[in-house]
Amino acid sequence: MKLGFSVRPMLLDSLKGYNRGMLTRDLLAGLIVGIVALPMAIAFAIASGVSPEVGLITAVIGGFVVSALGGSSVQIGGPTGAFIVIVLGIITEYGMSGLLVATLMAGILLVLMGLLRLGTLIKFIPYPIILGFTAGIAVTIFTTQINDLFGLGLTSLPKEFVPKWGVLLSSLGQTHWLTLSVGLGSIVIIQLTPRLTKVIPGSLVAIVVMTILGYVLKTYCGITELVTIGDRYQISTSLPPLVAPELSWELVERLISPAFTIALLGAIESLLSASVADGVIGERHRSNTELVAQGVANIIVPFVGGIPVTGAIARTMTNINNGGRSPIAGMTHAVVLLVTFLFLMPLMAYIPMAVLAGVLVVISYNMSGWRSVRASLRGPKSDVAVLVVTFLLTVIFDLTIAIELGLLLAMLLFMQRMVESTRILVSRGELELHAAGDDGHQGQSERLTLPEGVEVYEIEGPFFFGIANRFEEVTSVTQAAPPVRILRMRSVPFMDSTAVRNLGILVATSQRSGTRLILSGVNERVHSTLRATGLADLIGDTYICPDIHRALEVASVYIVEGKKG
């Protein structure tokens, strides 16, 4: 394994031919992305159940590491909305120490994924699963913001989705109208800002405007009911001390499932973001290098009390749209956030919680992908089933269960499709050869007369465990065993262990009943499997033929010799 090649950071190649003009564009893009990332880092942190500075320091360290070591020139890393649900759940059940351990374990898993070159495999996770849990996360995030958006003042809510909504709906009579106005006003500002400027993010405008309004109302109008970040959290401007995650074998065993979910979700989101970026800038990212960088970032952030890190699509696109073309832009964005953390953190205490709720409501709406969901609901029923099940599991239970069962359902449906698309044809008396022969007879169509006592079975598709039992059933329905049974395998790309076992049983039963089994059109990969398992020796090289014509010649000779005997 050439690890030096497979995990080579894109930064090393981006610096070749780097000039002052490129540096200027990257610095400007990094500055703008840092401004965009600021409200998101704060909002995601608070929604995840941690303090604002945790979100910022995660964005600083995670963003810098992902850009410096990553496999994409423009990827921006940091905390994202996708992790809110799982982070909140881990903190609720295992506390902050449990989250640090889970994040560390997820980082190790991501590094292993990259070193084992699993980056390309992550891309094959079915789209309905991604769409289902993304929409489910969006609904869950929206649900968590209702309390702050309406100013209900609820201090404890049920963990379960349906009971939580029951409490929220029954408490709407306690709505604090000023808080709701601030929240809705923030949403309006976020939506209208892009019509006036594309440079300054609407979320930042909303935070600045509503924070000034809240400060004026509190200071000069005596209105103190508007809850701010400072009312909920102790704001610190000092760099966080290093912490050592409290590792124990019992805790590791309990957190392996959440850690796997963090790793898988981080891998999917970061590689999806990098793929989207590739399409815009015409680059090809290094997926395995990207996974290693994400892993290293998630290994480091727990030691400063941080939360999970992954690639962020919105911030990555902001980077691209503002001219960023090298990892220098992402590293600059991290420095901008660090400066903000060191010198502007006290001002964060005045931000109303309703503003952050408004920001997250907009993020959840954009994240839901409802147009894609609506289009997918018109697709194949199996895809719809995967999407709906994943969505409901994400909302009603949790993301870990949703991903695990969603993947299981997708695999089962895929196997069902494979079985349905694989045909087993039985021919007696005559055999029609279609255009795609197994020995170079392409473009010809002919009808062959089969010798008496010869049956031809053809498998069209992979010979794996899903089809092996069907084939066994088909061969067993023959009332009297024929003298010769030809198995055409011209369309069989591979065989798994179940197929090998069932074919071995067929060989044994054929020998006991006096039937000669002949294989036709066996490709080299399948032939290697037969040799490795000893089936080739059991069948005999004479009876493993390159094409149907040779198989019929061998069958005719066998029948004639049998009659002479």
C-alpha positions in Angstrom: 0.0 0.0 0.0 1.5 3.3 -1.1 0.4 5.4 1.8 2.7 8.2 0.9 0.9 8.6 -2.4 -2.7 7.9 -1.3 -2.7 10.5 1.5 -0.7 13.3 -0.1 -2.3 16.6 1.0 -3.6 18.8 -1.9 -1.7 21.8 -0.2 1.6 20.4 -1.4 0.5 20.5 -5.1 -1.4 23.7 -4.8 1.7 25.7 -3.8 3.5 24.8 -7.1 3.4 28.0 -9.2 1.7 29.9 -6.4 1.9 33.7 -6.9 0.9 36.9 -5.2 -2.4 37.2 -7.2 -3.5 33.8 -6.1 -2.5 34.6 -2.5 -4.6 37.8 -2.6 -7.7 35.9 -3.9 -7.3 33.2 -1.3 -6.9 35.7 1.6 -10.0 37.6 0.5 -12.0 34.4 0.1 -10.8 33.1 3.5 -11.8 36.4 5.2 -15.4 36.2 3.7 -15.7 32.5 4.6 -14.6 33.2 8.1 -17.4 35.9 8.4 -19.9 33.4 7.0 -18.7 30.6 9.3 -18.9 32.7 12.5 -22.7 32.7 13.0 -22.9 29.0 11.9 -20.3 27.8 14.3 -22.0 29.6 17.2 -25.5 28.4 16.2 -24.4 24.8 15.6 -22.6 24.7 19.0 -25.5 26.0 21.0 -28.0 23.7 19.2 -25.7 20.8 20.0 -25.8 21.6 23.7 -22.4 23.2 24.0 -21.2 26.7 24.6 -20.4 29.1 21.7 -16.7 29.1 22.2 -16.7 25.3 21.7 -18.2 25.8 18.3 -15.7 28.5 17.4 -12.6 26.6 18.6 -13.8 23.5 16.7 -14.1 25.6 13.5 -10.7 27.1 14.1 -8.7 23.8 14.7 -10.9 21.6 12.5 -11.0 24.1 9.7 -7.2 24.6 9.7 -6.4 20.8 9.8 -8.9 19.9 7.1 -7.5 22.5 4.7 -3.9 21.9 5.5 -4.0 18.0 5.2 -7.1 17.5 3.0 -7.5 16.1 -0.4 -9.5 19.0 -1.8 -8.1 22.4 -2.7 -11.3 24.3 -1.6 -12.9 22.2 1.2 -13.9 24.1 4.3 -14.2 22.1 7.5 -15.9 22.7 10.8 -19.0 21.9 12.8 -22.1 21.3 10.7 -25.9 21.0 11.2 -25.8 17.3 10.3 -24.1 16.5 13.6 -26.5 18.5 15.9 -28.8 15.6 16.4 -26.2 13.0 17.2 -24.0 15.3 19.3 -27.0 16.4 21.4 -28.0 12.8 21.9 -24.5 11.7 23.0 -24.2 14.6 25.4 -27.7 13.9 26.9 -26.9 10.2 27.4 -23.1 10.1 28.1 -22.2 13.7 29.0 -19.5 15.9 27.4 -16.8 13.4 28.3 -18.7 10.7 26.3 -18.8 13.1 23.3 -15.1 13.6 23.4 -14.4 9.9 23.4 -16.9 9.3 20.6 -15.4 12.0 18.5 -11.9 10.7 19.1 -13.0 7.2 18.1 -14.7 8.5 15.0 -11.5 10.3 14.1 -9.5 7.0 14.3 -12.2 5.3 12.2 -11.9 8.0 9.5 -8.1 7.7 9.4 -8.5 3.9 9.0 -11.0 4.4 6.2 -8.6 6.6 4.4 -5.6 4.4 4.8 -7.7 1.4 3.7 -8.7 3.4 0.6 -12.4 3.2 1.4 -13.0 6.7 0.1 -14.4 5.6 -3.2 -16.8 3.1 -1.5 -18.4 5.7 0.6 -19.7 7.4 -2.6 -21.8 4.3 -3.3 -24.1 4.8 -0.4 -27.6 5.0 -1.9 -28.9 8.5 -2.5 -32.3 7.8 -0.9 -30.5 7.0 2.4 -28.6 10.3 2.2 -31.7 12.2 1.3 -33.8 10.5 4.0 -31.5 11.1 6.9 -30.6 14.6 5.7 -34.3 15.5 5.6 -34.8 13.8 9.0 -32.0 15.8 10.5 -33.5 19.0 9.1 -36.9 18.3 10.7 -35.1 17.4 14.0 -33.1 20.6 14.0 -36.2 22.6 13.3 -38.0 20.9 16.2 -35.1 21.8 18.6 -35.5 25.5 17.8 -39.2 26.0 18.4 -38.7 26.6 22.1 -36.2 29.5 21.5 -38.0 30.8 18.4 -41.3 31.2 20.2 -39.7 32.1 23.6 -41.7 29.4 25.4 -39.1 29.2 28.2 -39.4 25.4 28.6 -36.5 24.1 30.6 -37.0 20.4 30.0 -38.5 18.7 27.0 -39.0 15.0 26.3 -36.2 13.4 24.2 -38.6 11.5 21.9 -39.9 13.3 18.8 -43.7 12.8 19.2 -43.9 13.6 22.9 -41.7 16.6 22.4 -44.0 18.0 19.8 -46.9 17.3 22.1 -45.3 19.5 24.8 -44.4 22.2 22.3 -47.9 22.5 20.8 -49.5 22.5 24.2 -47.2 25.3 25.3 -47.8 27.7 22.4 -50.1 29.7 24.6 -46.9 30.8 26.5 -45.4 32.4 23.3 -43.3 35.5 24.0 -44.3 37.7 21.1 -41.2 40.0 21.2 -39.0 36.9 21.0 -41.0 35.4 18.2 -40.9 38.8 16.4 -37.1 38.9 16.7 -36.8 35.3 15.4 -39.1 35.8 12.5 -37.4 39.2 11.7 -34.1 37.3 11.6 -35.6 34.8 9.1 -36.9 37.7 6.9 -33.5 39.5 7.0 -31.7 36.2 6.0 -34.0 35.7 3.1 -33.8 39.3 1.8 -30.1 40.0 2.2 -29.0 38.0 -0.9 -31.2 40.3 -3.0 -29.1 43.3 -1.9 -25.6 41.8 -1.6 -24.0 38.5 -2.2 -20.9 39.3 -0.2 -22.2 39.6 3.3 -24.1 36.6 4.5 -27.7 37.2 5.6 -27.2 35.3 8.9 -24.5 37.7 9.9 -26.7 40.7 9.0 -29.5 39.3 11.0 -27.3 38.7 14.0 -25.8 42.2 13.9 -29.2 44.0 13.4 -31.2 42.0 16.0 -28.4 42.0 18.5 -28.3 45.9 18.3 -32.1 45.9 18.6 -32.0 43.6 21.6 -29.3 45.7 23.3 -31.3 48.9 22.8 -34.5 47.2 24.2 -32.7 45.9 27.2 -30.6 48.9 28.0 -32.9 51.8 27.2 -36.4 50.3 27.2 -36.2 48.1 30.3 -37.3 45.0 28.4 -35.3 42.1 30.0 -37.4 39.1 28.8 -35.4 38.7 25.6 -33.0 35.8 26.3 -29.5 36.2 25.0 -26.4 33.9 24.8 -25.0 35.6 27.9 -28.1 34.7 29.9 -27.5 31.0 29.1 -23.7 30.6 28.9 -20.6 32.0 30.5 -18.6 33.5 27.7 -14.8 33.0 27.8 -12.2 34.7 25.7 -9.3 32.5 26.8 -8.0 29.6 24.8 -9.4 26.3 26.1 -7.1 24.2 28.2 -6.1 20.8 27.0 -8.3 18.0 28.2 -7.7 14.3 28.2 -10.8 12.2 27.2 -11.6 9.8 29.9 -11.1 6.4 28.2 -12.4 3.2 29.6 -13.1 -0.1 27.9 -16.8 0.0 29.1 -17.3 3.5 27.7 -15.6 2.6 24.4 -17.9 -0.4 24.0 -21.0 1.7 24.6 -19.9 4.5 22.2 -18.7 2.4 19.3 -22.1 2.7 17.5 -22.4 6.5 17.9 -18.7 6.8 16.9 -19.3 4.8 13.8 -22.3 7.0 13.0 -20.2 10.2 13.4 -17.4 8.7 11.2 -19.8 7.5 8.5 -21.8 10.8 8.5 -18.6 12.8 8.4 -17.2 10.8 5.5 -20.4 11.1 3.5 -20.8 14.8 4.1 -17.2 15.7 3.5 -16.9 13.6 0.3 -20.2 14.9 -1.0 -19.0 18.4 -0.4 -15.7 17.7 -2.2 -17.5 16.1 -5.1 -19.8 19.1 -5.5 -16.7 21.4 -5.4 -15.0 19.3 -8.1 -17.9 19.9 -10.5 -17.6 23.7 -10.0 -13.8 24.1 -10.2 -13.0 21.2 -12.5 -10.7 19.4 -10.0 -10.6 15.8 -8.8 -10.3 15.6 -5.1 -8.4 12.8 -3.3 -11.1 11.0 -1.3 -8.8 8.9 0.8 -6.6 11.9 1.7 -9.7 13.8 2.6 -10.9 11.0 5.0 -7.5 11.0 6.7 -7.6 14.8 7.1 -11.1 14.6 8.6 -9.9 11.9 10.9 -6.9 13.8 12.1 -9.1 16.8 12.8 -11.6 14.7 14.8 -8.7 13.2 16.7 -7.3 16.6 17.7 -10.5 18.6 18.6 -11.5 16.4 21.6 -8.3 17.4 23.3 -9.5 21.1 23.3 -13.1 20.1 24.2 -14.4 20.4 20.6 -17.2 18.7 18.7 -17.1 16.7 15.5 -15.7 18.2 12.3 -16.6 17.6 8.7 -16.6 19.3 5.3 -19.3 22.0 5.0 -20.9 22.4 1.6 -22.3 25.9 2.2 -18.9 27.3 3.4 -17.0 25.4 0.7 -19.2 26.9 -2.0 -18.8 30.4 -0.4 -15.1 29.9 -0.7 -15.3 28.9 -4.4 -17.7 31.7 -5.3 -15.3 34.3 -3.7 -12.2 33.1 -5.6 -10.6 30.6 -3.2 -8.7 28.0 -5.2 -6.1 26.6 -2.7 -6.1 25.3 0.9 -4.6 28.7 1.9 -8.2 30.1 1.8 -9.5 27.5 4.2 -6.5 28.1 6.5 -7.1 31.8 6.4 -10.8 31.3 7.4 -9.6 29.5 10.5 -7.3 32.4 11.4 -10.1 34.8 11.0 -12.2 32.8 13.4 -9.3 32.6 15.8 -9.0 36.4 15.8 -12.7 36.8 16.3 -12.5 34.3 19.2 -9.7 36.2 20.9 -11.0 39.8 20.5 -14.7 39.8 19.8 -16.0 37.0 21.9 -17.5 39.2 24.7 -19.9 40.7 22.1 -21.4 37.3 21.5 -23.1 37.5 24.9 -25.6 40.1 23.6 -26.9 37.9 20.7 -30.5 36.9 21.3 -31.2 33.2 21.3 -34.2 33.8 19.0 -31.8 35.1 16.3 -29.8 31.8 16.4 -33.1 29.9 16.3 -34.0 31.9 13.1 -30.6 31.1 11.6 -31.1 27.4 12.3 -34.6 27.4 11.0 -33.4 28.7 7.6 -30.5 26.2 7.6 -32.9 23.3 8.4 -35.2 24.5 5.5 -32.3 24.6 3.1 -31.0 21.3 4.4 -34.2 19.5 4.0 -33.9 19.2 0.2 -37.7 19.0 0.0 -37.7 19.4 -3.8 -35.4 16.4 -4.1 -37.5 14.5 -1.7 -40.6 15.3 -3.7 -39.0 14.2 -6.9 -37.7 11.0 -5.3 -41.1 10.1 -4.1 -42.1 9.6 -7.8 -39.2 7.1 -8.3 -39.1 3.3 -7.9 -41.0 2.0 -4.9 -37.9 0.4 -3.4 -36.1 3.8 -3.3 -39.1 5.5 -1.9 -39.3 2.8 0.9 -35.6 3.4 1.8 -36.1 7.2 1.8 -39.2 7.1 4.0 -37.9 4.5 6.4 -34.6 6.3 6.9 -36.4 9.6 7.4 -38.9 8.2 9.9 -36.1 6.4 11.8 -34.0 9.5 11.9 -36.9 11.6 13.3 -38.6 9.1 15.6 -35.6 7.3 16.9 -32.0 8.5 16.2 -29.5 8.9 13.4 -27.5 5.8 14.4 -30.4 3.5 14.0 -31.5 5.3 10.8 -28.1 4.9 9.1 -27.7 1.2 10.2 -31.2 0.1 9.3 -31.3 2.3 6.2 -28.1 0.7 4.8 -29.5 -2.8 5.7 -32.8 -2.1 3.9 -30.9 -0.7 0.9 -28.7 -3.8 0.7 -31.7 -6.1 0.9 -33.6 -4.3 -1.8 -30.4 -4.2 -3.9 -30.1 -8.0 -3.6 -33.8 -8.4 -4.4 -33.2 -6.4 -7.6 -30.2 -8.5 -8.5 -32.1 -11.7 -8.0 -35.0 -10.3 -10.1 -32.7 -9.2 -12.9 -30.9 -12.5 -13.0 -32.6 -15.1 -15.2 -32.4 -18.8 -15.3 -33.3 -20.3 -18.7 -33.9 -24.0 -19.3 -33.7 -25.4 -22.9 -34.7 -28.8 -24.1 -34.8 -30.0 -27.7 -33.4 -26.8 -29.2 -31.4 -23.8 -28.1 -31.6 -20.3 -29.6 -28.4 -18.4 -29.6 -28.8 -14.7 -29.4 -26.5 -11.9 -30.7 -24.2 -12.1 -27.7 -22.6 -15.5 -27.8 -19.9 -16.8 -25.4 -17.2 -17.5 -27.9 -17.1 -14.7 -30.4 -20.4 -15.4 -32.2 -21.5 -11.8 -31.6 -23.8 -10.5 -34.3 -25.1 -13.9 -35.2 -28.4 -15.5 -34.2 -28.9 -19.2 -34.7 -31.0 -22.1 -33.4 -29.2 -25.2 -32.4 -30.8 -28.7 -32.1 -29.9 -30.3 -28.8 -29.0 -34.0 -28.8 -31.6 -36.2 -27.1 -30.9 -36.4 -23.4 -29.2 -33.0 -23.1 -30.7 -30.1 -21.1 -29.2 -26.7 -21.1 -29.5 -24.3 -18.2 -28.3 -20.7 -18.5 -27.7 -18.2 -15.7 -27.9 -14.6 -16.9 -26.3 -12.5 -14.2 -24.1 -12.9 -11.1 -24.2 -16.3 -9.5 -24.4 -15.4 -5.8 -26.2 -16.5 -2.8 -29.4 -14.7 -3.8 -29.7 -16.7 -7.0 -28.0 -19.9 -6.0 -31.0 -21.2 -4.1 -33.3 -20.4 -7.1 -31.0 -22.3 -9.4 -31.0 -25.3 -7.1 -34.8 -25.3 -7.1 -34.9 -25.1 -10.9 -32.5 -28.0 -11.4 -34.4 -30.1 -8.8 -37.8 -29.9 -10.6 -36.6 -32.3 -13.4 -38.5 -35.5 -12.8 -35.9 -37.8 -14.4 -32.3 -36.8 -14.4 -31.0 -36.3 -18.0 -27.8 -38.0 -19.2 -26.2 -34.6 -19.8 -26.8 -31.2 -18.1 -25.0 -28.2 -19.6 -24.7 -25.1 -17.5 -24.1 -22.0 -19.7 -22.2 -19.4 -17.6 -21.3 -16.9 -20.4 -23.2 -14.1 -18.5 -21.9 -15.0 -15.0 -19.3 -12.4 -14.0 -18.5 -14.0 -10.6 -19.5 -16.7 -8.1 -19.7 -16.4 -4.3 -19.2 -19.1 -1.7 -22.9 -20.0 -1.6 -23.0 -20.5 -5.4 -19.8 -22.6 -5.2 -21.5 -24.8 -2.5 -24.7 -25.2 -4.4 -22.8 -26.0 -7.6 -20.8 -28.6 -5.6 -24.0 -30.2 -4.4 -25.3 -30.3 -8.0 -22.0 -32.0 -9.2 -22.3 -34.6 -6.4 -26.0 -35.3 -7.0 -25.4 -35.4 -10.8 -22.7 -38.0 -10.3 -24.9 -40.1 -8.1 -27.7 -40.1 -10.6 -25.5 -40.8 -13.6 -25.8 -37.3 -15.1 -22.7 -35.6 -16.6 -22.5 -31.9 -15.8 -20.8 -29.7 -18.4 -20.0 -26.1 -17.9 -20.0 -23.7 -20.9 -18.7 -20.1 -21.4 -16.8 -19.9 -18.1 -14.7 -16.7 -17.8 -11.3 -16.7 -16.2 -12.5 -15.2 -12.9 -15.1 -17.9 -12.4 -12.7 -20.5 -13.6 -10.1 -19.4 -11.0 -12.8 -19.8 -8.3 -13.6 -23.3 -9.5 -9.9 -24.2 -9.4 -9.4 -22.7 -6.0 -12.3 -24.6 -4.5 -11.5 -27.9 -6.1 -14.7 -27.9 -8.2 -12.7 -27.8 -11.5 -11.0 -31.1 -10.6 -14.3 -32.6 -9.5 -15.9 -31.7 -12.8 -12.9 -32.4 -15.0 -11.1 -30.0 -17.4 -12.7 -31.8 -20.4 -16.1 -30.8 -19.2 -15.3 -27.1 -18.7 -15.8 -25.7 -22.2 -15.1 -22.2 -23.6 -18.4 -22.1 -25.5 -21.7 -23.8 -26.1 -20.6 -25.3 -29.4 -17.7 -27.1 -27.8 -20.0 -28.1 -24.9 -22.5 -29.7 -27.3 -19.7 -31.6 -29.1 -18.5 -33.0 -25.7 -22.0 -33.9 -24.7 -22.6 -35.7 -28.0 -19.4 -37.7 -27.6 -20.3 -38.6 -24.0 -23.8 -39.8 -25.0 -22.4 -41.9 -27.9 -19.8 -43.5 -25.7 -22.5 -44.1 -23.0 -24.6 -46.0 -25.6 -21.6 -48.1 -26.6 -20.8 -48.9 -23.0 
